[in-house]
Amino acid sequence: MNSSRKSNVDLKYAGKWVFYFVLIGVMSGLGAVLFHYLCGLGMHYFMDMMAGYRPQGPAGEHLLLPHTNTPFNRWVLLFLPALGGLVSGWLVYTFAPEAEGHGTDAAIDAFHHKGGIIRSRIPIIKTIASTITLTTGGSGGREGPIAQIGGGFGSFLATRFNLSERERCIMMAAGIGAGVGSIFRAPLAGALFAAEVLYRDPEFESSVIIPAGISSVVAYCTFCLFFGWGSLFDSPAFKFDNPLQLGPYLVLAVVLVFTGVLYIKVFYGTTNLFRKLKIPNHIKPAIGGLLTGVIGFFMPYTLAFGYGMAQQAIFNQLAIPVLLGLALGKIFTTSFSIGSGGSGGVFGPSVVIGGAMGGAVGQFFHMFMPTVVTQPGAFVIVGMAGFFTAVSNTPISTIIFVSEMTNSYHLLLPSLLVCSVCYLLSTKWSIYENQVKSRVDSPLHAGEFMIDILQTIKVEKLKILIKDVRCLNQDMSFNQFKKIFQTTKQRYFPVMNGQGDLCGIFSSTDVREVLFSSDLGQLVVMKDIMVSNMITTTLSEDLNTVLLKLTKKNIDALPVVDEDDPGKFIGMLYRRDIIAYYNLHVARIRELEK
């Protein structure tokens, strides 16, 4: 009967959480559908109808509306990003300032420092602002906006269901994975990305993977019901079948790291410059948009998403000068568009920049080593993965991301090599400022890590911190004790019996009632004051257990006794010494991790 009841409880508990994650998946998927529709409409009415610019999209995306007959006008393209920046800036800084910039970093910050709270208006403002920024020529990607959209849905649901802070963080992360996995048609990568992007070390938030996996699959299916199935990019049947290619791939890794560091430096240099400008915040994205338009005037292909250029690069349809211009131009247009306060993501531009640099390196080696590097387009796909790894510290999810996005799984081996090298060479930098180094450094895990660490440390490790204190005989009169008490700062007094064994203890607080009574001084002895059913610890006990005992009795010290002979007193262990040792231990761990 008990077993059956327990099984029913487990099923009910699991069913409740599956329902939550499916609901997050549906809502995130619909959010991705809406965002995608708005981006399609924005590209039609702004870029096409106003400027006559019709950038090609990736193979997996199709036009929502047919092209107009508007002739291409570079001058409109020059000022259109500024107009979009002005409208987007006003919208963001008026209603939700935290929606500015690339949203993934804000979601990471919410996970670690804000208990998973994303204000309910953020998904709405982020959707509209990002659509305006990206479809008027601003350079950016979809992952940032959809991360805040999906994460916002997860946070909203957790708040409505009165869940704990920890559960809200998990649901928010599940929403991030669902949104990213659906709009990029990469559900597995979306789940892994949500768990990996939180940290700089190659570490996953394990509690997020399954929830994000469920939500991501549901969101992906929801999205594909509207826009069809298949990968975002099309690619030839690339294969890795020559170990000599590993040499050029290693060169590619080094090139990607240098380019990634340049991207991060330019992006945050631009961000800091705009923050220092003494002008209204909502004007700054307009200035960034104007600078973007200047670059776009000469190189229109560096504007908006740029996925069509990456698609052409995969099929080796772009020359090396165009690829280099695309990569460098995209670095600056993205920095001006997003770093100035515009709204958009950094994953999309990273895919384009990495693909362009990969294509350039691939074509270079193809010219000089045509029998070794036979397919330059393969370097585009590996470049996508390596570059984003270099700027985000997410090697595992990025490999899966690019494989799912391009439907190319035969390049996993060179991708693993390039991503590993890129990660090792670029751990000092990240495009996500709010990533923490590891779970130890996350405020969300501070309590549980303190317990985990304390459980590994025995009292014996603190032997030098155990204090020798003055012990009293159980037959000592209180008058005799008063003379001792007047000359000591000791707060806890162990009491010994005639055989020299510990039989009790009392604190300075316990003697207050007797302290000022002259009549009782000769009658009362230490045995009358002491507590005989005392709590003790031993050298083999862990510090977590010791702190629990101290907290339970609300005391500051425990007597340490011999494990085999509880009457043998060793000394007093104080709470402050335990905490000081813990802080020193954690500092050493962090020093070793550097």
Secondary structure, DSSP 8 states (H G I E B T S, - for coil): -HHHHHHHHHHHHHHHHHHHHHHHHHHHHHHHHHHHHHHHHHIIIIIITTT-------TT---SS--------HHHHHHHHHHHHHHHHHHHHHH-GGGSB-HHHHHHHHHHHSTT---TTHHHHHHHHHHHHHHTT---BSHHHHHHHHHHHHHHHHHHTT--HHHHHHHHHHHHHHHHHHHTT-HHHHHHHHHHTTBSSS---HHHHHHHHHHHHHHHHHHHHHH-SS-SS---------GGGHHHHHHHHHHHHHHHHHHHHHHHHHHHHHHH--S-GGGHHHHHHHHHHHHHHH-GGGSS--HHHHHHHHTT-S-HHHHHHHHHHHHHHHHHHHHTT-B-BSHHHHHHHHHHHHHHHHHHHHHH-TTT---HHHHHHHHHHHHHHHHHS-HHHHHHHHHHHHT--TTHHHHHHHHHHHHHH-TT--S-TT-BSSGGG-GGGHHHHHHHHHHH-BGGGGGGGSB----EETT-BHHHHHHHHTT----EEEEE-TTS-EEEEEEGGGGHHHHT-TTTTTT-BHHHHSBSS---B-TTSBHHHHHHHHHHHT-SEEEEE-SS-TTSEEEEEEHHHHHHHHHHHHHHHHHHH-
